[in-house]
């Protein structure tokens, strides 16, 4: 059965020669909560833009609800809701007016809009602030309003690009709760985010992209099992040792003395080591490093998380701070001049 | 926003008419007050600076993601652009009406009556549309409000001051008179000034009612400018949209 989103060998090369997406293939089933993860510059936003008909692909095929993104773009726009990375609300209008405007942009008419807007204000808990100008809203309220605008026309599929970035924990939790409820009502959700814990909890399936290619795909538990090992994160006190890189030295020690190690990846503070029964290895590890005069500042053992999955496939840890200041500026909406 | 952007033309109207009131003698004593002369210039200057706001507004729409958000809806592509232009024209019309009312309070009575003023408003709207095209094209091309502002300043002031918007040609050095004759701003301002004053100031004749030669010449020039600027805007908009 074909998915509600079908992407095959999708390629996007920008005018300046940048290969943002290098032939990715994936599919999302109807009603799925699908996470699309990757470090900055991996090609996530480019893919979302192609799927939401904002950008033309270079080659390959992409369809949404069986409609081709090239020839059926107007039909696709009627059944999708799109939330960009930036919060887009008109600050000169009230929350209610913003929703009505969006309803009109979605070519809804008359009483249908009014009813739908009332419902949405309830869904995102903005009933009390509905008739205040959006310029007076907090960041979290704007984000909720923005989310509501994407829902006006009862879309079948919701595309969300970093919907909770830059929000305080409560607002974030609120947004995730709405998304969970929407998904339970049958809306397919396609989301990019940097919050892996929520992905782990809510996404039925996910794909990890890096440098324009899909490097891993599956359910969260499949991907975690694939690691098949605990992760031991090591932090070093100094970045160099006797003129050499401490990471290189540490790798040599690990490779020579420890058979159970399945993978070693560089991390920000040192190394992350994957090994079966990691906690049993710790005493030996400390002793071995001590002998090699490598001084540890931190050591921690955990069962695999999506963080580890992400690190294994991209060599990077996902970090919320990665969001550029340009995005942050956009967080706080739009003011008309 | 309509309110704040009116400050400049109102200040200009009050300031220039005082500053250059001595110029009245160039216009022939008792025939035409400087205030009546300058009203057309202020109306045009306002249309000028107002039009440059469309460029910065479109940059704002692109940067804030508002344009993307509209593009992800089934709204007709060209409606997004024409809506922008229409709102710009509406704004400049409102501003023009306010300036004309203020000028009326200062004693500028329309020589050609209400129909003349309707023609003025129509001309200004037409000019504003053509000129918005420049700022929109710049905004779409550079995607930088600063650049649009910078170019606006660099273009607006020389064009405005080397025209007969605020002074008569005989006030200028000879080389500038030549520039002023072919300056589209002069040509457009003549078409606005004639219905307000009932004069052809360049030829120093008054009480002639509508001077259709001047008006039609201006419409030809504005149409030519509009064709180029709006054509460029449409082309660049298509590129941004796809």
HADDOCK unambig.tbl for C-alpha pairs under 7 A between the chains (distance, minus, plus):
assign (segid A and resid 52 and name CA) (segid B and resid 72 and name CA) 6.46 0.50 0.50
assign (segid A and resid 53 and name CA) (segid B and resid 72 and name CA) 6.86 0.50 0.50
assign (segid A and resid 54 and name CA) (segid B and resid 71 and name CA) 6.76 0.50 0.50
assign (segid A and resid 54 and name CA) (segid B and resid 72 and name CA) 6.60 0.50 0.50
assign (segid A and resid 54 and name CA) (segid B and resid 242 and name CA) 6.90 0.50 0.50
assign (segid A and resid 55 and name CA) (segid B and resid 242 and name CA) 6.07 0.50 0.50
assign (segid A and resid 56 and name CA) (segid B and resid 242 and name CA) 6.49 0.50 0.50
assign (segid A and resid 74 and name CA) (segid B and resid 74 and name CA) 5.59 0.50 0.50
assign (segid A and resid 77 and name CA) (segid B and resid 72 and name CA) 5.77 0.50 0.50
assign (segid A and resid 77 and name CA) (segid B and resid 73 and name CA) 5.20 0.50 0.50
assign (segid A and resid 77 and name CA) (segid B and resid 74 and name CA) 5.31 0.50 0.50
assign (segid A and resid 78 and name CA) (segid B and resid 73 and name CA) 6.60 0.50 0.50
assign (segid A and resid 78 and name CA) (segid B and resid 74 and name CA) 5.85 0.50 0.50
assign (segid A and resid 82 and name CA) (segid B and resid 72 and name CA) 6.80 0.50 0.50
assign (segid A and resid 86 and name CA) (segid B and resid 64 and name CA) 6.71 0.50 0.50
assign (segid A and resid 86 and name CA) (segid B and resid 65 and name CA) 6.25 0.50 0.50
assign (segid A and resid 88 and name CA) (segid B and resid 64 and name CA) 6.56 0.50 0.50
assign (segid A and resid 88 and name CA) (segid B and resid 65 and name CA) 6.21 0.50 0.50
assign (segid A and resid 88 and name CA) (segid B and resid 66 and name CA) 5.80 0.50 0.50
assign (segid A and resid 105 and name CA) (segid B and resid 73 and name CA) 6.40 0.50 0.50
assign (segid A and resid 105 and name CA) (segid B and resid 75 and name CA) 5.82 0.50 0.50
assign (segid A and resid 106 and name CA) (segid B and resid 73 and name CA) 5.83 0.50 0.50
assign (segid A and resid 106 and name CA) (segid B and resid 74 and name CA) 6.06 0.50 0.50
assign (segid A and resid 106 and name CA) (segid B and resid 75 and name CA) 6.86 0.50 0.50
assign (segid A and resid 330 and name CA) (segid B and resid 64 and name CA) 6.01 0.50 0.50
assign (segid A and resid 334 and name CA) (segid B and resid 64 and name CA) 5.83 0.50 0.50
assign (segid A and resid 337 and name CA) (segid B and resid 1 and name CA) 6.78 0.50 0.50
assign (segid A and resid 337 and name CA) (segid B and resid 57 and name CA) 6.68 0.50 0.50
